[in-house]
Amino acid sequence: MENGEIPENANEHCPGPQSESAGKSDACQGCPNQEVCATAPKGPDPDLVAIAERMATVKHKILVLSGKGGVGKSTFSAQLSFALAAKDFQVGLLDIDICGPSIPKMLGLEGQDIHQSNLGWSPVYVESNLGVMSIGFMLPNPDEAVIWRGPRKNGLIKQFLKDVYWGELDFLVVDAPPGTSDEHISIVQFLQATGIDGAIIVTTPQQVSLIDVRKEVSFCKKVGVPVLGVVENMSGLCQPLKDFRFLRMTENGEHTDLTEKVIEYMKEKAPEMLDLIAASEIFDSSGGGAAKMCTEMGVPFLGKVPLDPQLCKAAEEGKSCFSEQKCSISAPALKSIVEKLMAKYWCKEMSVEQ
């Protein structure tokens, strides 16, 4: 337990050997280290000093959170990082989703390795001004399951913060796993003294997701992290009408593809229809969606991002949705959210950019 490190054989919700409740809390019951922790001298964690020194060169720290998994949080983190880097900011993207690291895939960095120098671990770079760090770079096999208890996860997060050499950064975007668990408590605890700008919370419109997002907002308020705003992702399926497939269904569930015939008919009889955008609600938003929840909980609503198959494709290919014109549905919505964040929270950076 050197330097206040949580031992690997500790119980899942270990408060840490430097905590005043070490060896005494309910989480310590049955732990093989309980007696040692209870009698060990307490004091400030020296690693927090090392983290503060690393973070001294990072101007802004943004947490991207979600109450529910599968809402597109990592996609948003990736595209936010791409957008900030496209504005010529120095950007770092830190993936602390230890058990489900998808950031390497979404940044087109699968198969890359972490390198070490005398300054520490070097991020893997997409561009010269966009660096990434993830456990995904450390797995010998991408199919390898990470079966770690809380203390070991927390130890890696701490190591990412104190050992990765980012250099001078304008923005550090932290992609967290869903929920309000050990990783979230740790990242807030480790970064609190260095200053966290706040959290962006991603949700989908239906109540099943919003129920958990309310808990995420409550978590942020309890630990003193400002909520920069909430993004409603997958807010209806939108895509050009000509990109749809048209099927005729039979009673036994089989279908016949009529796409070619329908497109030809539209070209001949109503060519103006080929320029239309078709939209459909995928998730039930009759409860008012994220906008209503934000009003009720007193947090900013940043906007809606439609479910765009081209954005999904960009994420699969590890590309920015802003670099080409293919994401014509989702890119303007994401750009509007980024501009809203810049104008509200980082006006100084906007003036430097201009």
C-alpha positions as a Python dict, from the first residue, in 0.01 Angstrom:
ca = {
    (1, 'M'): (0, 0, 0),
    (2, 'E'): (277, 240, -89),
    (3, 'N'): (177, 602, -156),
    (4, 'G'): (-177, 532, -43),
    (5, 'E'): (-242, 287, -327),
    (6, 'I'): (-551, 71, -290),
    (7, 'P'): (-440, -294, -274),
    (8, 'E'): (-564, -525, -549),
    (9, 'N'): (-721, -766, -300),
    (10, 'A'): (-929, -491, -136),
    (11, 'N'): (-1307, -500, -123),
    (12, 'E'): (-1495, -345, -414),
    (13, 'H'): (-1592, -14, -251),
    (14, 'C'): (-1268, 38, -60),
    (15, 'P'): (-1250, 397, 75),
    (16, 'G'): (-871, 393, 39),
    (17, 'P'): (-601, 338, 302),
    (18, 'Q'): (-554, 714, 351),
    (19, 'S'): (-922, 773, 423),
    (20, 'E'): (-1033, 855, 778),
    (21, 'S'): (-1281, 567, 747),
    (22, 'A'): (-1013, 319, 632),
    (23, 'G'): (-1062, -13, 809),
    (24, 'K'): (-1376, 117, 981),
    (25, 'S'): (-1643, 158, 711),
    (26, 'D'): (-1898, -109, 617),
    (27, 'A'): (-1709, -164, 290),
    (28, 'C'): (-1404, -278, 492),
    (29, 'Q'): (-1577, -570, 659),
    (30, 'G'): (-1403, -898, 573),
    (31, 'C'): (-1118, -731, 382),
    (32, 'P'): (-778, -895, 447),
    (33, 'N'): (-625, -547, 485),
    (34, 'Q'): (-878, -416, 736),
    (35, 'E'): (-656, -421, 1044),
    (36, 'V'): (-356, -272, 860),
    (37, 'C'): (-567, 12, 720),
    (38, 'A'): (-732, 86, 1052),
    (39, 'T'): (-400, 126, 1233),
    (40, 'A'): (-189, 283, 954),
    (41, 'P'): (-102, 654, 980),
    (42, 'K'): (-324, 877, 770),
    (43, 'G'): (-223, 1171, 555),
    (44, 'P'): (-271, 1337, 217),
    (45, 'D'): (-222, 1114, -88),
    (46, 'P'): (112, 1215, -245),
    (47, 'D'): (-18, 1105, -586),
    (48, 'L'): (-266, 1394, -579),
    (49, 'V'): (31, 1630, -585),
    (50, 'A'): (169, 1452, -893),
    (51, 'I'): (-175, 1471, -1060),
    (52, 'A'): (-198, 1843, -983),
    (53, 'E'): (141, 1897, -1144),
    (54, 'R'): (36, 1708, -1460),
    (55, 'M'): (-296, 1891, -1482),
    (56, 'A'): (-133, 2233, -1435),
    (57, 'T'): (-77, 2245, -1812),
    (58, 'V'): (-442, 2163, -1893),
    (59, 'K'): (-669, 2467, -1917),
    (60, 'H'): (-1010, 2299, -1926),
    (61, 'K'): (-1130, 1959, -1807),
    (62, 'I'): (-1466, 1826, -1930),
    (63, 'L'): (-1634, 1506, -1811),
    (64, 'V'): (-1874, 1334, -2054),
    (65, 'L'): (-2122, 1125, -1856),
    (66, 'S'): (-2438, 923, -1907),
    (67, 'G'): (-2676, 758, -1669),
    (68, 'K'): (-2759, 479, -1912),
    (69, 'G'): (-2529, 278, -2138),
    (70, 'G'): (-2578, 273, -2515),
    (71, 'V'): (-2692, 634, -2551),
    (72, 'G'): (-2399, 744, -2769),
    (73, 'K'): (-2183, 902, -2498),
    (74, 'S'): (-1854, 782, -2646),
    (75, 'T'): (-1964, 889, -2994),
    (76, 'F'): (-2032, 1235, -2856),
    (77, 'S'): (-1697, 1243, -2672),
    (78, 'A'): (-1515, 1149, -2992),
    (79, 'Q'): (-1696, 1404, -3209),
    (80, 'L'): (-1658, 1678, -2945),
    (81, 'S'): (-1283, 1612, -2947),
    (82, 'F'): (-1272, 1617, -3327),
    (83, 'A'): (-1465, 1946, -3329),
    (84, 'L'): (-1238, 2117, -3076),
    (85, 'A'): (-926, 1994, -3257),
    (86, 'A'): (-1067, 2128, -3585),
    (87, 'K'): (-1072, 2471, -3420),
    (88, 'D'): (-694, 2437, -3371),
    (89, 'F'): (-717, 2377, -2997),
    (90, 'Q'): (-479, 2131, -2831),
    (91, 'V'): (-709, 1848, -2723),
    (92, 'G'): (-668, 1532, -2515),
    (93, 'L'): (-929, 1256, -2494),
    (94, 'L'): (-902, 1030, -2188),
    (95, 'D'): (-1106, 708, -2194),
    (96, 'I'): (-1175, 585, -1838),
    (97, 'D'): (-1435, 327, -1943),
    (98, 'I'): (-1206, 49, -1824),
    (99, 'C'): (-1434, -246, -1904),
    (100, 'G'): (-1569, -114, -2235),
    (101, 'P'): (-1306, 105, -2404),
    (102, 'S'): (-1456, 205, -2741),
    (103, 'I'): (-1265, 530, -2793),
    (104, 'P'): (-972, 371, -2985),
    (105, 'K'): (-1222, 235, -3239),
    (106, 'M'): (-1408, 565, -3269),
    (107, 'L'): (-1085, 759, -3327),
    (108, 'G'): (-948, 511, -3581),
    (109, 'L'): (-665, 404, -3350),
    (110, 'E'): (-723, 31, -3307),
    (111, 'G'): (-404, -169, -3278),
    (112, 'Q'): (-194, 126, -3157),
    (113, 'D'): (38, 96, -2858),
    (114, 'I'): (132, 330, -2576),
    (115, 'H'): (493, 446, -2573),
    (116, 'Q'): (688, 560, -2270),
    (117, 'S'): (948, 835, -2251),
    (118, 'N'): (1136, 999, -1968),
    (119, 'L'): (838, 1238, -1939),
    (120, 'G'): (585, 957, -1889),
    (121, 'W'): (333, 773, -2103),
    (122, 'S'): (279, 931, -2443),
    (123, 'P'): (-78, 958, -2575),
    (124, 'V'): (-161, 806, -2913),
    (125, 'Y'): (-219, 1088, -3161),
    (126, 'V'): (-490, 1116, -3427),
    (127, 'E'): (-357, 1453, -3534),
    (128, 'S'): (-74, 1661, -3393),
    (129, 'N'): (-327, 1843, -3173),
    (130, 'L'): (-550, 1549, -3074),
    (131, 'G'): (-406, 1287, -2837),
    (132, 'V'): (-587, 984, -2691),
    (133, 'M'): (-528, 759, -2390),
    (134, 'S'): (-724, 439, -2321),
    (135, 'I'): (-682, 97, -2165),
    (136, 'G'): (-777, -26, -2513),
    (137, 'F'): (-417, 43, -2618),
    (138, 'M'): (-287, -180, -2339),
    (139, 'L'): (-482, -500, -2408),
    (140, 'P'): (-281, -775, -2580),
    (141, 'N'): (-600, -904, -2739),
    (142, 'P'): (-893, -670, -2827),
    (143, 'D'): (-1135, -948, -2727),
    (144, 'E'): (-978, -972, -2382),
    (145, 'A'): (-1229, -905, -2102),
    (146, 'V'): (-1117, -663, -1831),
    (147, 'I'): (-1244, -828, -1513),
    (148, 'W'): (-1131, -584, -1247),
    (149, 'R'): (-1273, -480, -912),
    (150, 'G'): (-1311, -114, -823),
    (151, 'P'): (-970, -62, -654),
    (152, 'R'): (-775, -178, -957),
    (153, 'K'): (-982, 39, -1192),
    (154, 'N'): (-924, 337, -966),
    (155, 'G'): (-552, 266, -962),
    (156, 'L'): (-535, 277, -1343),
    (157, 'I'): (-734, 601, -1359),
    (158, 'K'): (-491, 755, -1111),
    (159, 'Q'): (-199, 630, -1320),
    (160, 'F'): (-349, 782, -1636),
    (161, 'L'): (-378, 1118, -1462),
    (162, 'K'): (-32, 1128, -1303),
    (163, 'D'): (178, 941, -1561),
    (164, 'V'): (45, 1052, -1902),
    (165, 'Y'): (239, 1343, -2049),
    (166, 'W'): (-15, 1555, -2239),
    (167, 'G'): (194, 1868, -2263),
    (168, 'E'): (4, 2196, -2300),
    (169, 'L'): (-368, 2127, -2352),
    (170, 'D'): (-659, 2362, -2408),
    (171, 'F'): (-913, 2085, -2341),
    (172, 'L'): (-904, 1743, -2175),
    (173, 'V'): (-1222, 1549, -2254),
    (174, 'V'): (-1282, 1256, -2017),
    (175, 'D'): (-1510, 981, -2148),
    (176, 'A'): (-1651, 801, -1842),
    (177, 'P'): (-1848, 474, -1825),
    (178, 'P'): (-2226, 486, -1768),
    (179, 'G'): (-2362, 526, -1417),
    (180, 'T'): (-2230, 674, -1093),
    (181, 'S'): (-1980, 417, -972),
    (182, 'D'): (-1619, 393, -856),
    (183, 'E'): (-1471, 541, -1175),
    (184, 'H'): (-1684, 855, -1141),
    (185, 'I'): (-1604, 904, -774),
    (186, 'S'): (-1233, 854, -847),
    (187, 'I'): (-1207, 1093, -1142),
    (188, 'V'): (-1384, 1366, -944),
    (189, 'Q'): (-1173, 1302, -633),
    (190, 'F'): (-847, 1304, -831),
    (191, 'L'): (-929, 1614, -1039),
    (192, 'Q'): (-1131, 1820, -792),
    (193, 'A'): (-835, 2018, -661),
    (194, 'T'): (-712, 2092, -1015),
    (195, 'G'): (-1047, 2237, -1126),
    (196, 'I'): (-1312, 2062, -1335),
    (197, 'D'): (-1502, 2286, -1577),
    (198, 'G'): (-1801, 2057, -1554),
    (199, 'A'): (-1988, 1764, -1703),
    (200, 'I'): (-2179, 1715, -2027),
    (201, 'I'): (-2446, 1450, -1981),
    (202, 'V'): (-2572, 1248, -2279),
    (203, 'T'): (-2913, 1080, -2290),
    (204, 'T'): (-3176, 952, -2530),
    (205, 'P'): (-3533, 1091, -2524),
    (206, 'Q'): (-3724, 810, -2352),
    (207, 'Q'): (-3801, 788, -1982),
    (208, 'V'): (-3602, 464, -1939),
    (209, 'S'): (-3287, 667, -2006),
    (210, 'L'): (-3396, 990, -1837),
    (211, 'I'): (-3464, 812, -1508),
    (212, 'D'): (-3094, 727, -1485),
    (213, 'V'): (-2982, 1065, -1617),
    (214, 'R'): (-3161, 1232, -1328),
    (215, 'K'): (-2939, 1027, -1098),
    (216, 'E'): (-2634, 1147, -1294),
    (217, 'V'): (-2740, 1511, -1250),
    (218, 'S'): (-2794, 1444, -879),
    (219, 'F'): (-2447, 1288, -856),
    (220, 'C'): (-2287, 1595, -1013),
    (221, 'K'): (-2466, 1825, -770),
    (222, 'K'): (-2362, 1616, -470),
    (223, 'V'): (-1992, 1607, -562),
    (224, 'G'): (-1981, 1972, -672),
    (225, 'V'): (-1928, 1922, -1047),
    (226, 'P'): (-2117, 2182, -1255),
    (227, 'V'): (-2347, 2042, -1524),
    (228, 'L'): (-2248, 2223, -1842),
    (229, 'G'): (-2554, 2084, -2014),
    (230, 'V'): (-2749, 1783, -2134),
    (231, 'V'): (-2747, 1650, -2491),
    (232, 'E'): (-3046, 1453, -2621),
    (233, 'N'): (-2888, 1204, -2860),
    (234, 'M'): (-3069, 976, -3108),
    (235, 'S'): (-3352, 1228, -3112),
    (236, 'G'): (-3548, 1072, -3396),
    (237, 'L'): (-3418, 891, -3703),
    (238, 'C'): (-3342, 1137, -3985),
    (239, 'Q'): (-3201, 1060, -4329),
    (240, 'P'): (-3265, 1150, -4695),
    (241, 'L'): (-3568, 972, -4836),
    (242, 'K'): (-3359, 832, -5121),
    (243, 'D'): (-3138, 648, -4870),
    (244, 'F'): (-3424, 435, -4737),
    (245, 'R'): (-3507, 84, -4850),
    (246, 'F'): (-3869, 19, -4944),
    (247, 'L'): (-4010, -325, -4865),
    (248, 'R'): (-4340, -506, -4913),
    (249, 'M'): (-4412, -734, -4620),
    (250, 'T'): (-4607, -1059, -4646),
    (251, 'E'): (-4825, -1216, -4378),
    (252, 'N'): (-4556, -1470, -4287),
    (253, 'G'): (-4297, -1197, -4223),
    (254, 'E'): (-4105, -1225, -4549),
    (255, 'H'): (-4045, -917, -4760),
    (256, 'T'): (-3978, -811, -5115),
    (257, 'D'): (-3735, -527, -5184),
    (258, 'L'): (-3906, -262, -5398),
    (259, 'T'): (-3644, 11, -5347),
    (260, 'E'): (-3531, 30, -5709),
    (261, 'K'): (-3888, 50, -5840),
    (262, 'V'): (-3988, 318, -5587),
    (263, 'I'): (-3683, 536, -5659),
    (264, 'E'): (-3744, 512, -6033),
    (265, 'Y'): (-4110, 602, -5982),
    (266, 'M'): (-4016, 908, -5773),
    (267, 'K'): (-3762, 1019, -6032),
    (268, 'E'): (-4027, 1003, -6299),
    (269, 'K'): (-4337, 1127, -6116),
    (270, 'A'): (-4210, 1340, -5824),
    (271, 'P'): (-3833, 1412, -5847),
    (272, 'E'): (-3859, 1682, -5580),
    (273, 'M'): (-3927, 1408, -5324),
    (274, 'L'): (-3571, 1279, -5363),
    (275, 'D'): (-3447, 1591, -5183),
    (276, 'L'): (-3670, 1540, -4879),
    (277, 'I'): (-3548, 1430, -4537),
    (278, 'A'): (-3755, 1156, -4375),
    (279, 'A'): (-3787, 1159, -3997),
    (280, 'S'): (-3932, 912, -3749),
    (281, 'E'): (-3935, 884, -3370),
    (282, 'I'): (-3743, 578, -3254),
    (283, 'F'): (-3779, 642, -2882),
    (284, 'D'): (-4092, 762, -2707),
    (285, 'S'): (-4048, 1131, -2622),
    (286, 'S'): (-4407, 1196, -2516),
    (287, 'G'): (-4280, 1268, -2165),
    (288, 'G'): (-4105, 1582, -2286),
    (289, 'G'): (-3761, 1432, -2337),
    (290, 'A'): (-3438, 1583, -2208),
    (291, 'A'): (-3557, 1943, -2248),
    (292, 'K'): (-3836, 1897, -1994),
    (293, 'M'): (-3606, 1713, -1753),
    (294, 'C'): (-3352, 1997, -1772),
    (295, 'T'): (-3620, 2253, -1687),
    (296, 'E'): (-3735, 2046, -1390),
    (297, 'M'): (-3381, 1991, -1258),
    (298, 'G'): (-3246, 2339, -1330),
    (299, 'V'): (-2964, 2239, -1569),
    (300, 'P'): (-2892, 2369, -1922),
    (301, 'F'): (-3029, 2187, -2227),
    (302, 'L'): (-2771, 2193, -2506),
    (303, 'G'): (-2979, 2051, -2791),
    (304, 'K'): (-3081, 1743, -2985),
    (305, 'V'): (-2874, 1523, -3215),
    (306, 'P'): (-3078, 1305, -3454),
    (307, 'L'): (-3002, 938, -3511),
    (308, 'D'): (-2806, 964, -3835),
    (309, 'P'): (-2681, 643, -4003),
    (310, 'Q'): (-2392, 844, -4150),
    (311, 'L'): (-2278, 947, -3801),
    (312, 'C'): (-2292, 582, -3694),
    (313, 'K'): (-2077, 496, -3996),
    (314, 'A'): (-1827, 772, -3913),
    (315, 'A'): (-1794, 633, -3559),
    (316, 'E'): (-1740, 282, -3693),
    (317, 'E'): (-1469, 409, -3929),
    (318, 'G'): (-1303, 629, -3666),
    (319, 'K'): (-1363, 951, -3859),
    (320, 'S'): (-1482, 1301, -3780),
    (321, 'C'): (-1837, 1372, -3891),
    (322, 'F'): (-1727, 1729, -3969),
    (323, 'S'): (-1453, 1647, -4221),
    (324, 'E'): (-1682, 1536, -4504),
    (325, 'Q'): (-2030, 1635, -4617),
    (326, 'K'): (-2177, 1289, -4559),
    (327, 'C'): (-2312, 1362, -4208),
    (328, 'S'): (-2539, 1636, -4335),
    (329, 'I'): (-2806, 1553, -4075),
    (330, 'S'): (-2606, 1518, -3752),
    (331, 'A'): (-2301, 1739, -3811),
    (332, 'P'): (-2494, 2072, -3799),
    (333, 'A'): (-2666, 1964, -3474),
    (334, 'L'): (-2335, 1866, -3313),
    (335, 'K'): (-2167, 2184, -3437),
    (336, 'S'): (-2448, 2394, -3286),
    (337, 'I'): (-2397, 2224, -2947),
    (338, 'V'): (-2020, 2282, -2958),
    (339, 'E'): (-2071, 2648, -3051),
    (340, 'K'): (-2321, 2688, -2769),
    (341, 'L'): (-2070, 2544, -2521),
    (342, 'M'): (-1792, 2768, -2652),
    (343, 'A'): (-2005, 3082, -2635),
    (344, 'K'): (-2138, 3011, -2285),
    (345, 'Y'): (-1830, 2875, -2108),
    (346, 'W'): (-1519, 2945, -2313),
    (347, 'C'): (-1567, 3289, -2469),
    (348, 'K'): (-1200, 3372, -2411),
    (349, 'E'): (-1094, 3075, -2624),
    (350, 'M'): (-1339, 3179, -2896),
    (351, 'S'): (-1188, 3529, -2912),
    (352, 'V'): (-837, 3383, -2941),
    (353, 'E'): (-958, 3153, -3221),
    (354, 'Q'): (-1115, 3443, -3409),
}
